[in-house]
Each structure stands twice: as structure tokens, then as C-alpha cells.
Amino acid sequence: MNKDQVKGRYEEAKGKVKEVAGKAVGNESLEIKGKTQKDAGKVRAGVGDLKEEVKDAG
């Protein structure tokens, strides 16, 4: 597991918490920020996954 995978999954989790909190309190701005952060985390984790696949293949 590389640093991009770890940081990406961490950002996904933080984003999900913000998204749920935003929904719970009716704060649309917080909900949108959470979704954005979650999506950015998914992308970073995906980059990390790809790096691992390349490393394992080479």
C-alpha cells in the first residue's frame, strides 16, 4: 500500500463524514464540500492503486 492509497482513502472517509453531517443538519454547503472531498479522495486512491499495479507488474 502506498501513500496515495492511504491519503486517498482518508480523504474519502473525511468527505463522507462531512457529507452525512451536512445532510443531517440541513447544511447544503457542507454536504457539497463533503461530496467533493470524497470524490477527490477516490481519485487519489485510484492513482495509488494504479501505481501499485504498475509496480507489481514491473
N, C-alpha and C positions, 0 to 999 in steps of 0.2 A: 504494500500500500504506500502510495507516495503522498507528498504534501498537498498536491492539488486535490486529490481524492478526499483527504481529511478535511481540508478547509472548505471544499465544496459542500460536503455533507453537513458540516457545521453551519454553514450559511443557509442551507436548505432548512435545517431544523429551526434556526432563529427566525427565518422568514415565515415558516408555518405557525410559530407561536404568535408572531405579530398579526398574521392574517386572522387567526382564530380569535385573538384578543380584540381586533378591530371589529369582527363580526359580533362578538359578544356584547360590546359596549356601543355598537352602532356608529363607530368611527370609520367612515369610508376611506379616509386618507390613510389611516394606519393599515387598514386591510389591503389597500392597493400597494403600499410600501412593502408589506409582508409578501404579497404575491410576487412583486418584482425581485425582492431579495431571494425568495425561494427559487425563482426561475434562474437567477444569476448563479446561485449555488449549484443547481442542476447542471448548468453549462460547465462550470469549473470542475465539478466531479466527473463529468463526461470527458473533459480534456484529460484529467488524471487517469481515467480508465483507459483511454486511448494510448496514453504514454506507457501504461503498464503492458498493454497488449503488444505494442511495438518492442518494448524491452524483452518481453518473454519470447517473441517471435525471432528476435535477433540474436 
